Amino acid sequence: MALDFTEKLKDKIRSESRLVLNSEQPDVEFTGRVSSFVVVPVAPKPGETVSLNQLKISVSIKFINNKNEKKSWTGERTKSHFAEFSNTADLLTVQDELIRQISVQILDDIFNEAFNDW
């Protein structure tokens, strides 16, 4: 998942900014890790059964802007999102789609904060 997330971030930056991938002298640098991947039961039904579960993913990111140090993030920032799925669904069956949905949201948050000053 971490490798896929890294590649999606690279693709997003290449397609939505004027930056070019350069590992020699980069204008910006991201480092990060998947810091949390948990399933949480929500929406209990009468009789203490759960009707929905949430897959929650958190990513901890560092951002360095080598062209404008003031735009670099001080320390690591954590971005989290979740997606819900039915208690009748097997996580392994829905996991890929949930990860895709959550990744898109987290990538948007990272990109907007790093490049759009959100």
Secondary structure as GFF3:
##gff-version 3
##sequence-region A 1 118
A	DSSP	alpha_helix	2	16	.	.	.	ID=ss1
A	DSSP	beta_strand	28	45	.	.	.	ID=ss2
A	DSSP	beta_strand	49	65	.	.	.	ID=ss3
A	DSSP	three_ten_helix	69	71	.	.	.	ID=ss4
A	DSSP	beta_strand	77	86	.	.	.	ID=ss5
A	DSSP	alpha_helix	91	115	.	.	.	ID=ss6
###
